[in-house]
Amino acid sequence: MGRLAGMGGRPEQAGQVLTGSAHDPHIRCRGPVELVMDILRHGAEVEVVGPEALRAEVTETLRRALAQYGA
């Protein structure tokens, strides 16, 4: 499971609220690609704080997206 800061609740999501605005969600998904897509749809409203492999995958996906726009 990943730890996200700033992600609100959804009906298919369970989990616990951590300190501040952090939320430790339990999200049903079909695989890692779906999980990354779900995280990315929240844009700048969320931050993956763990596990590091998930954070790295989201970071790399965002870098590739920015490169398409010349950023």
N, C-alpha and C positions, 0 to 999 in steps of 0.2 A: 504494500500500500504506500501511496505517496502522502506527503504532508504538504498542504497548500495553505498559503496565507491569503485571506480575503475572499474565499469562495463561499457563497451562500448555499443554503440547503436546497435539495431537490427531492421530490417524492421517492425516486429510486436510489437515493443516497442516504446512508446512515453514517454515523461517526460521532465525534465529540468535538466540542469547541475547546481550543487551547487558549493560551494567554493572548490577550489583545484581540486581533481580528483573525488569528490563525484558526484553522479548522482541520481536523484529521479525518478526512472522509473515507468511507468505505463505498466505492463506486463499482457497480456491476458493469463490466465491459467485456468485449470479445477478445481483446488482446492489447498489446502495447501500443499499436498504431491508433486504435480507437481511443485509448486513454490519453495519448498525446493530443489527438484532435479535440477531445473533450476539454482538456486544459487550455489549449490554444484559443478555443472559441470564447474564452473569458478575457482574452487580451491582457491589457495592463492591469486588470483588476485582481489578478492572482500571481502568486510566486510559488514555485515548487521549492520547498526547503529540504526535501529528502524523499526518497533516497537519492544519492548523488547521481546514479546512472540515469534516473528519470529526469533529474534537473539538467544533466548534460544533453540528453536527447531533445528536450524542449528548447534549450539554448541553441543547439545546432540547427534545429528546424527554423527558429526565428532568424538566425544568421543567414540561412539560405534564402528565406523570404525577403529580408532586407536587401540582399545582394541583387535580387531581381529588380529592385527599384533604384539601384545605383547608390544605396546608402552604405 
